[in-house]
């Protein structure tokens, strides 16, 4: 396998919304009609009206071009979390129906990862997505992953992540879960004293074990040349005779190579792509951390959804509106 992925040991339990589509929600139907007519300004005005406390304080989500009204629910589901490394991108996935869990809960992981990622050498703080082909082929292993809520954490100039980068990210993640980290002060979740010892998503032992597994995978996947035996992380490994590394061959494979249509999309829209934006150029980590905690996920441009290459199974979305999953900074 020419990418690395692992599910965390701790399966989370998350609350889910009761979602009503336009078929059963009058408000969702009204917003859907405006969205379908590409009336972005009117859509946002009407949505803001419905969301006002004096008008009932309705909540909505917009998923793949479909509007849903949200209602509180007692329902919970188990949600595995997957950590993946492909090329220069580290990604955290929620293995659950898209957008049905609460965004505020998902943001706990996203912000933890974002703060932890600031400790990584050559990290990107955020990026701007301009093209679909580049995004799906360079940052995902399969297009279906786009149907899970996730966030990418990238490295400068799309260099491949090495074991040092991954270990820094994972140890930074662990530190960022905690209320107090005397060395770096990264706390983002603000747990109680008791909770700070349990590490909500990932503990130090598991972070080190994932780092160990990645190191073994990295050596195997990047080996080329004559066969040899090596000892890595306490394991004896036989590396076979190979003219080209698995990673190099994977990058050239039809699944990964850009088609002529992909190249056309890239050439027309690459000016929108910013692979590595800086939050605050030259600022110390604590200043950057405060900005990340205020709500920067480092995702991408809605413009990319207004076009799709022919091989994509995603529908083209004509209307651009503000996202409904805004992060609210906790008190």
Order of alpha helices (4+ residues) and beta strands (2+ residues): beta-beta-beta-alpha-alpha-beta-beta-beta-beta-alpha-beta-alpha-beta-alpha-alpha-beta-beta-alpha-alpha-beta-alpha
